[in-house]
Amino acid sequence: MTINNSRATELNHAARFHPASQDALPCIEIAGVQVYAYIRDGRVCVSVDLETTDAELVRPDGTVPLTVDVGVDTVFKG
């Protein structure tokens, strides 16, 4: 399903931040997608968990459309 701009805005405004705890890394959650950004071994690490993605974002083949940008460069689009 394609998400229109109005629905995308709703989902973006509903995003939540989960701070780090003893058991979890810091995370931003949007539409069920969890994005973790943290420091490990002196490097910035970014991890994306798609297991709980809202159904409206999941394609019929079970994949989730995803784009990864670093600065102004798109490094992954799928």
Phi and psi in degrees as a GROMACS rama.xvg file:
@    title "Ramachandran Plot"
@    xaxis  label "Phi"
@    yaxis  label "Psi"
@TYPE xy
-92.1043  133.145  THR-2
-91.1889  123.437  ILE-3
-78.0958  169.271  ASN-4
-61.0564  -37.2052  ASN-5
-64.0285  -45.218  SER-6
-67.515  -38.1399  ARG-7
-60.3827  -41.6494  ALA-8
-62.6311  -43.1618  THR-9
-58.9844  -46.893  GLU-10
-64.4779  -41.9408  LEU-11
-62.3372  -40.907  ASN-12
-70.8914  -20.864  HIS-13
-90.0881  1.21404  ALA-14
-58.7199  148.567  ALA-15
-129.152  146.09  ARG-16
-103.724  131.126  PHE-17
-113.491  108.747  HIS-18
-67.0292  162.044  PRO-19
-62.6411  150.221  ALA-20
-137.414  -174.974  SER-21
-60.5147  -29.438  GLN-22
-109.621  -4.49857  ASP-23
-145.204  150.219  ALA-24
-82.5383  161.545  LEU-25
-64.7901  143.04  PRO-26
-147.417  141.91  CYS-27
-106.35  131.705  ILE-28
-116.632  127.909  GLU-29
-140.981  123.478  ILE-30
52.689  37.8627  ALA-31
82.5167  -12.1756  GLY-32
-81.0859  132.028  VAL-33
-109.896  123.874  GLN-34
-116.272  119.046  VAL-35
-105.2  135.414  TYR-36
-131.473  126.547  ALA-37
-157.448  169.933  TYR-38
-105.239  130.598  ILE-39
-145.544  130.303  ARG-40
53.1199  38.0342  ASP-41
75.4171  12.0021  GLY-42
-122.437  149.599  ARG-43
-81.3371  126.713  VAL-44
-115.649  140.84  CYS-45
-127.655  130.15  VAL-46
-131.389  138.841  SER-47
-119.27  126.285  VAL-48
-109.653  116.321  ASP-49
-102.958  3.79318  LEU-50
-60.0857  -31.6159  GLU-51
-109.266  22.7817  THR-52
-59.1226  136.114  THR-53
-55.9974  139.132  ASP-54
-56.7692  -31.5678  ALA-55
-65.8558  -15.3507  GLU-56
-97.7286  -11.327  LEU-57
-85.8753  129.58  VAL-58
-71.549  161.779  ARG-59
-55.9503  -29.1537  PRO-60
-83.9768  3.63189  ASP-61
91.2  -3.17625  GLY-62
-89.6694  164.941  THR-63
-118.715  127.09  VAL-64
-62.8481  132.268  PRO-65
-145.109  133.431  LEU-66
-124.483  134.961  THR-67
-117.197  121.305  VAL-68
-112.927  140.168  ASP-69
-121.596  109.72  VAL-70
65.02  -126.146  GLY-71
-97.4731  1.81461  VAL-72
-99.8248  129.925  ASP-73
-82.4582  120.347  THR-74
-104.451  -12.8826  VAL-75
-155.338  137.829  PHE-76
-145.311  120.613  LYS-77
